[in-house]
């Protein structure tokens, strides 16, 4: 199951191997039906979201210490408690609802609602847009079990509303949207797709880029020999959300860079990464359905998409700066340091969330919206919009 170059990874169980085999057969059939080649964006979409088989669609444990990776809300409640201060500012302006896109385990929703209740600033509705039926069921069970007094405010959506007046939150959503792979030549741009080798395994195969992908690539600062990604899906998502957002704000948390950093010649191999059992590697063609596949976010392209949809960019900064602006240090200081049982876990969370060596600088926070005149608390200092 594991190729030689990944033999150091934990071996999957027999059930996992069988599950991966079924998804692999589906993808191979798709490649054959398409004439022997599909874009990597289509491969990534199937690997992550194929109904009942994809990584996010099947019933695998993904988040936390027992899964494949840890997100900020999984560390504890400090992330959500700090974010609640930013949310409260927006809700106090007359915005009644919160929409969370891709709520993962549901812990951010639980902890954010608890923190907003303490601030006496609960939203009228907390809507979760979740495409995975398995994750939706887990979210519903978590909220019913651990936050029954506020669970009645939570509802689930099948699609984004056509007209939105809300605070929209998306934590690590854009990085998991299907991306195209490109390779720059001196005389053009290739798209790297997926075909089948003689043994029926997945193999990389380039062909000349065309259409919307080529148009997007031609506007990028690509040095010859550079291989990287273009997420047309992330751009389309942000522009659609921007068009729908009649009043309110969208706050996106993700890892990424401005365009000139994203496509810097020193990042010649791109940002494509896989996460399996807390191991990171760069081979998405194996362990299909058993591992997460991500790419970093081009925040310059995200900003352009938000503006194209008619919204204003409210801010862009590192996660550490955003959380400090929202008062994470005050929240930590409110717990006496001599109460080690309470203080040490919070201090550990704060370290991971804000340290430049961990999440503090790798993760960025981007906000856009309309109909909101006040500067957002999270960007009052250290805003980097000029870098976009």
C-alpha positions, 0 to 999 in steps of 0.5 A, a space after each residue: 500500500 505504501 510506496 518505498 519513499 513513504 515506508 516510514 509512514 504508519 501502515 494503514 489497516 486492512 479496512 483502510 486499504 480496502 476503502 482506499 482501493 474502492 476510491 482508487 477504482 473510482 478514480 481510475 474509471 474516471 481517468 479512463 472515461 476521460 480518455 486517459 487524463 484528468 486535471 489534478 484539480 479533478 483528482 483532488 476533488 475525488 480524493 477528498 470529496 467523492 460521495 461516501 469514499 473521499 477523505 472528507 466524505 467518509 467516516 474517517 477520524 480526521 481532526 485532533 490527536 487521533 486523526 491526521 492533523 490538528 486545527 486551531 479549534 482542536 487545541 482548546 477553547 482559547 482560539 474561539 474565546 479570542 475570536 468571540 471578541 471580534 465576532 461580538 463587535 460585528 454582531 453589535 453592529 446589527 448583524 444577527 447571524 453567523 455562518 460557518 463554512 466547513 465546521 470540521 468537528 464542530 468544536 469551533 461552533 461549540 466554543 464560540 457560542 459558549 464565549 458569545 453567551 458569556 459576552 451576552 452576544 449570542 447570534 440569532 442563528 448559527 448556520 453551518 454549511 457542511 458538505 460532508 454528511 458524516 461531519 454534519 452528523 458528528 457536529 450535531 452530536 457534539 453540540 447536542 451533547 456538550 452545548 444543549 442550552 444553545 444548540 437550538 440556535 444552530 442550523 445546517 445549510 446545504 448551500 450558501 444562501 444567495 443573499 447573506 447578511 451575516 458574519 461568515 467564518 471559514 477556518 482552513 477551508 480554502 486550502 482544501 479546495 481543489 487546485 490545478 498544478 502548473 509548470 512554467 516553461 520559457 515558452 508557455 505553461 503546462 498543466 500537470 494532470 494525472 494518468 495511469 501507468 502501465 500497472 494501472 497506478 496513478 502517474 503525473 502527466 503534463 499537457 499544455 495549459 489552456 482556458 481559464 487556467 492558462 489565463 490565470 497563469 499568464 498573470 502570475 510571476 512564474 519563473 521558468 522551471 517553477 511548479 506550483 498551484 492555481 486554485 480556481 475553485 478558491 477564487 470562485 468561492 470567494 467571488 461568489 461569497 463576496 457577491 452574495 454578502 449584502 451586509 456583514 463580513 467574512 473572516 478566513 483563516 488559512 495558511 498562505 502568502 501574497 502572490 509574489 511570495 507564493 510564486 517566488 523562484 525559491 518556492 520552485 516545487 510549490 506548496 502541495 502537501 499531504 497529511 496522514 496520521 500527523 505525518 506530512 509528505 508531498 505525494 498525493 497519488 498514494 493513500 487516496 481517501 486516507 490522507 488530506 491533500 492541501 495547498 497554500 492560499 494565494 491571498 492576493 488572488 483571494 483579495 482580487 476575487 473579493 473585490 471583483 464580487 463587490 466587497 471591500 477588503 477589511 484586513 489581512 495579517 498573521 494569525 498571531 497579530 489578529 489574536 493579539 489585537 483581539 485580546 488573547 494576552 488579556 484572556 491568558 492574564 485573566 487566569 492566575 499563573 499560580 493556578 497551574 491546572 488552569 493556566 498551563 493548558 491555556 499558555 500552551 494553546 497561546 504558544 501554539 496559536 501565536 508562536 512564529 515557529 508554529 501557527 502564529 505566522 504560518 496562518 494568515 487571517 483575511 477579512 472582507 465585506 460590505 456595509 460595515 464602517 468601523 475598523 475590525 478589531 483584529 486588524 487595528 494593528 499590523 495590517 498587511 493589506 499593502 503586501 497583497 
